[in-house]
Amino acid sequence: MNNKTFKDFVNEDLNVFFNLDEFGEEHELDGEVLTLIVVDSKNDDNFTGYPREQLYASQEVYKHQKIIYVKAADYFVPKVDSIINLDGEELYVDEAEENMGIIRILASSHES
């Protein structure tokens, strides 16, 4: 008889998604090397849903954004407006939430 709970199955699935052979990559987050999934707005044309030219034309300063996914067991939910350091780059936390064992952080830096 299997006594696993739904939470046990979700945690097992997290290990698949955050596997270095799947979607996970090693990054340094606030001085600690962790397996993360990072989506960079520079590398993903579908990041905002708006054409790049429209975003550039509408903003004097381009907001470079990243979505960082990290296992809740490995990190904490940072406060909005705090600063985190990802691979030596300081980023401002715009949004942060934990859901089903995954912390999703929307962070940004400003480029002129």
DRENPA-3360 file (N, C-alpha, C; in nm, 2 decimals, always signed):
BEGIN
1 = MNNKTFKD = +0.08/-0.12/+0.00/+0.00/+0.00/+0.00/+0.09/+0.12/+0.00 ~ +0.05/+0.22/-0.08/+0.13/+0.34/-0.10/+0.07/+0.45/+0.00 ~ +0.15/+0.50/+0.09/+0.11/+0.60/+0.18/+0.15/+0.74/+0.15 ~ +0.19/+0.76/+0.02/+0.23/+0.89/-0.02/+0.11/+0.99/-0.03 ~ +0.14/+1.11/+0.01/+0.04/+1.21/+0.00/+0.06/+1.29/-0.13 ~ -0.04/+1.38/-0.17/-0.03/+1.46/-0.28/+0.10/+1.55/-0.27 ~ +0.12/+1.60/-0.15/+0.24/+1.68/-0.13/+0.37/+1.60/-0.16 ~ +0.37/+1.48/-0.13/+0.49/+1.39/-0.16/+0.51/+1.38/-0.31;
9 = FVNEDLNV = +0.40/+1.37/-0.39/+0.41/+1.36/-0.53/+0.46/+1.49/-0.59 ~ +0.41/+1.60/-0.54/+0.45/+1.73/-0.59/+0.60/+1.75/-0.57 ~ +0.64/+1.72/-0.45/+0.79/+1.74/-0.42/+0.87/+1.65/-0.51 ~ +0.83/+1.53/-0.54/+0.90/+1.45/-0.64/+0.91/+1.51/-0.77 ~ +0.80/+1.57/-0.82/+0.79/+1.64/-0.95/+0.89/+1.76/-0.95 ~ +0.90/+1.83/-0.84/+0.99/+1.94/-0.83/+1.13/+1.90/-0.86 ~ +1.17/+1.79/-0.81/+1.30/+1.74/-0.83/+1.33/+1.71/-0.98 ~ +1.22/+1.67/-1.06/+1.23/+1.65/-1.20/+1.25/+1.79/-1.27;
17 = FFNLDEFG = +1.17/+1.89/-1.24/+1.18/+2.02/-1.31/+1.31/+2.09/-1.28 ~ +1.35/+2.08/-1.15/+1.48/+2.15/-1.11/+1.60/+2.07/-1.14 ~ +1.59/+1.95/-1.20/+1.70/+1.87/-1.24/+1.79/+1.94/-1.34 ~ +1.92/+1.93/-1.32/+2.02/+2.00/-1.41/+2.01/+1.95/-1.55 ~ +1.96/+1.82/-1.57/+1.95/+1.77/-1.70/+1.81/+1.81/-1.77 ~ +1.73/+1.87/-1.69/+1.60/+1.92/-1.75/+1.60/+2.07/-1.76 ~ +1.53/+2.14/-1.67/+1.51/+2.28/-1.68/+1.61/+2.36/-1.58 ~ +1.66/+2.29/-1.48/+1.74/+2.36/-1.38/+1.88/+2.40/-1.42;
25 = EEHELDGE = +1.93/+2.51/-1.37/+2.06/+2.55/-1.39/+2.12/+2.60/-1.26 ~ +2.25/+2.59/-1.24/+2.31/+2.64/-1.12/+2.33/+2.79/-1.13 ~ +2.29/+2.86/-1.03/+2.31/+3.01/-1.02/+2.35/+3.04/-0.88 ~ +2.41/+3.16/-0.87/+2.44/+3.21/-0.73/+2.33/+3.31/-0.69 ~ +2.26/+3.27/-0.59/+2.15/+3.36/-0.54/+2.18/+3.40/-0.40 ~ +2.21/+3.53/-0.38/+2.25/+3.59/-0.25/+2.36/+3.51/-0.19 ~ +2.46/+3.48/-0.27/+2.58/+3.41/-0.22/+2.58/+3.26/-0.20 ~ +2.47/+3.20/-0.24/+2.45/+3.06/-0.23/+2.43/+3.00/-0.37;
33 = VLTLIVVD = +2.50/+2.89/-0.40/+2.48/+2.83/-0.53/+2.36/+2.73/-0.52 ~ +2.25/+2.76/-0.60/+2.13/+2.69/-0.60/+2.09/+2.64/-0.74 ~ +2.01/+2.54/-0.75/+1.95/+2.51/-0.88/+1.82/+2.59/-0.90 ~ +1.82/+2.67/-1.00/+1.71/+2.76/-1.03/+1.67/+2.74/-1.17 ~ +1.55/+2.80/-1.20/+1.50/+2.81/-1.34/+1.49/+2.96/-1.35 ~ +1.56/+3.02/-1.45/+1.56/+3.17/-1.47/+1.52/+3.19/-1.61 ~ +1.41/+3.28/-1.62/+1.36/+3.32/-1.75/+1.40/+3.47/-1.76 ~ +1.48/+3.50/-1.87/+1.53/+3.64/-1.89/+1.45/+3.71/-1.99;
41 = SKNDDNFT = +1.41/+3.83/-1.97/+1.33/+3.90/-2.07/+1.41/+3.93/-2.19 ~ +1.54/+3.94/-2.18/+1.62/+3.96/-2.30/+1.62/+3.84/-2.39 ~ +1.61/+3.73/-2.34/+1.62/+3.60/-2.42/+1.48/+3.54/-2.46 ~ +1.37/+3.61/-2.41/+1.24/+3.55/-2.44/+1.15/+3.66/-2.49 ~ +1.13/+3.65/-2.62/+1.04/+3.75/-2.69/+0.90/+3.75/-2.64 ~ +0.85/+3.64/-2.59/+0.72/+3.63/-2.54/+0.70/+3.67/-2.39 ~ +0.81/+3.72/-2.33/+0.81/+3.75/-2.19/+0.70/+3.84/-2.14 ~ +0.68/+3.95/-2.22/+0.58/+4.05/-2.18/+0.45/+4.04/-2.26;
49 = GYPREQLY = +0.46/+3.99/-2.38/+0.34/+3.98/-2.46/+0.33/+4.10/-2.55 ~ +0.43/+4.20/-2.54/+0.43/+4.32/-2.62/+0.55/+4.31/-2.71 ~ +0.54/+4.37/-2.83/+0.66/+4.37/-2.92/+0.77/+4.46/-2.85 ~ +0.90/+4.42/-2.86/+1.01/+4.49/-2.81/+1.01/+4.64/-2.85 ~ +0.99/+4.66/-2.97/+0.99/+4.80/-3.02/+0.89/+4.89/-2.95 ~ +0.77/+4.84/-2.92/+0.67/+4.91/-2.84/+0.72/+4.94/-2.70 ~ +0.78/+4.84/-2.64/+0.83/+4.86/-2.50/+0.94/+4.96/-2.50 ~ +1.04/+4.96/-2.60/+1.14/+5.05/-2.60/+1.09/+5.19/-2.62;
57 = ASQEVYKH = +1.00/+5.21/-2.71/+0.94/+5.34/-2.75/+0.86/+5.40/-2.63 ~ +0.80/+5.32/-2.55/+0.72/+5.37/-2.44/+0.79/+5.40/-2.31 ~ +0.92/+5.36/-2.30/+0.99/+5.38/-2.18/+1.12/+5.45/-2.20 ~ +1.15/+5.55/-2.12/+1.28/+5.61/-2.14/+1.39/+5.52/-2.09 ~ +1.36/+5.45/-1.98/+1.45/+5.35/-1.93/+1.39/+5.21/-1.95 ~ +1.46/+5.12/-2.01/+1.41/+4.99/-2.03/+1.43/+4.91/-1.90 ~ +1.33/+4.84/-1.86/+1.33/+4.76/-1.74/+1.36/+4.62/-1.79 ~ +1.48/+4.57/-1.75/+1.52/+4.44/-1.77/+1.47/+4.35/-1.66;
65 = QKIIYVKA = +1.39/+4.25/-1.70/+1.32/+4.16/-1.60/+1.37/+4.02/-1.61 ~ +1.36/+3.95/-1.49/+1.39/+3.81/-1.49/+1.28/+3.75/-1.40 ~ +1.24/+3.63/-1.43/+1.16/+3.55/-1.35/+1.25/+3.44/-1.29 ~ +1.25/+3.43/-1.16/+1.34/+3.33/-1.10/+1.25/+3.23/-1.03 ~ +1.26/+3.10/-1.06/+1.19/+2.99/-0.99/+1.29/+2.92/-0.90 ~ +1.26/+2.90/-0.77/+1.34/+2.83/-0.68/+1.26/+2.74/-0.59 ~ +1.31/+2.63/-0.55/+1.23/+2.54/-0.46/+1.22/+2.61/-0.32 ~ +1.10/+2.61/-0.27/+1.08/+2.68/-0.14/+1.16/+2.61/-0.03;
73 = ADYFVPKV = +1.20/+2.49/-0.04/+1.29/+2.43/+0.06/+1.43/+2.48/+0.05 ~ +1.47/+2.55/-0.06/+1.60/+2.60/-0.07/+1.62/+2.75/-0.05 ~ +1.51/+2.82/-0.04/+1.51/+2.97/-0.03/+1.39/+3.02/+0.05 ~ +1.38/+3.15/+0.05/+1.26/+3.21/+0.12/+1.20/+3.31/+0.03 ~ +1.08/+3.35/+0.06/+1.00/+3.45/-0.02/+1.06/+3.59/+0.01 ~ +1.13/+3.65/-0.08/+1.18/+3.79/-0.05/+1.07/+3.89/-0.05 ~ +1.09/+4.00/+0.03/+1.00/+4.11/+0.03/+1.00/+4.19/-0.09 ~ +0.88/+4.24/-0.14/+0.88/+4.32/-0.25/+0.96/+4.45/-0.22;
81 = DSIINLDG = +1.03/+4.50/-0.32/+1.12/+4.62/-0.31/+1.25/+4.59/-0.24 ~ +1.27/+4.46/-0.21/+1.41/+4.43/-0.15/+1.50/+4.41/-0.27 ~ +1.63/+4.39/-0.24/+1.73/+4.37/-0.34/+1.78/+4.23/-0.32 ~ +1.79/+4.15/-0.43/+1.85/+4.02/-0.43/+1.97/+4.03/-0.53 ~ +2.06/+3.94/-0.51/+2.18/+3.93/-0.60/+2.18/+3.80/-0.67 ~ +2.17/+3.81/-0.80/+2.17/+3.69/-0.89/+2.29/+3.69/-0.98 ~ +2.38/+3.60/-0.96/+2.50/+3.59/-1.04/+2.58/+3.72/-1.04 ~ +2.59/+3.79/-0.93/+2.66/+3.92/-0.92/+2.58/+4.04/-0.97;
89 = EELYVDEA = +2.46/+4.02/-1.01/+2.37/+4.13/-1.06/+2.27/+4.17/-0.95 ~ +2.26/+4.29/-0.91/+2.16/+4.33/-0.81/+2.03/+4.35/-0.89 ~ +1.93/+4.29/-0.83/+1.79/+4.30/-0.89/+1.69/+4.34/-0.78 ~ +1.59/+4.42/-0.82/+1.49/+4.47/-0.73/+1.37/+4.37/-0.74 ~ +1.32/+4.33/-0.63/+1.21/+4.23/-0.63/+1.08/+4.31/-0.66 ~ +1.01/+4.28/-0.77/+0.89/+4.34/-0.80/+0.77/+4.26/-0.75 ~ +0.78/+4.13/-0.75/+0.68/+4.04/-0.71/+0.75/+3.91/-0.65 ~ +0.69/+3.85/-0.55/+0.74/+3.72/-0.50/+0.63/+3.65/-0.43;
97 = EENMGIIR = +0.62/+3.52/-0.46/+0.51/+3.44/-0.40/+0.56/+3.29/-0.40 ~ +0.50/+3.21/-0.31/+0.53/+3.07/-0.30/+0.40/+3.00/-0.33 ~ +0.41/+2.90/-0.42/+0.29/+2.82/-0.45/+0.34/+2.67/-0.48 ~ +0.28/+2.58/-0.40/+0.31/+2.44/-0.42/+0.46/+2.40/-0.42 ~ +0.53/+2.46/-0.33/+0.67/+2.43/-0.32/+0.77/+2.51/-0.40 ~ +0.71/+2.60/-0.49/+0.80/+2.68/-0.57/+0.78/+2.83/-0.54 ~ +0.89/+2.89/-0.53/+0.89/+3.04/-0.51/+0.92/+3.10/-0.65 ~ +0.83/+3.19/-0.69/+0.84/+3.27/-0.81/+0.87/+3.41/-0.78;
105 = ILASSHES = +0.99/+3.46/-0.83/+1.03/+3.59/-0.80/+1.04/+3.67/-0.94 ~ +0.97/+3.78/-0.95/+0.98/+3.87/-1.06/+1.07/+3.98/-1.02 ~ +1.19/+3.99/-1.08/+1.29/+4.09/-1.04/+1.34/+4.17/-1.16 ~ +1.38/+4.29/-1.13/+1.42/+4.38/-1.24/+1.54/+4.46/-1.21 ~ +1.61/+4.50/-1.32/+1.71/+4.60/-1.31/+1.68/+4.71/-1.42 ~ +1.73/+4.82/-1.41/+1.70/+4.93/-1.51/+1.83/+4.95/-1.59 ~ +1.80/+4.96/-1.72/+1.91/+4.99/-1.82/+1.87/+5.12/-1.89 ~ +1.97/+5.20/-1.92/+1.94/+5.32/-2.00/+1.98/+5.30/-2.14;
% end
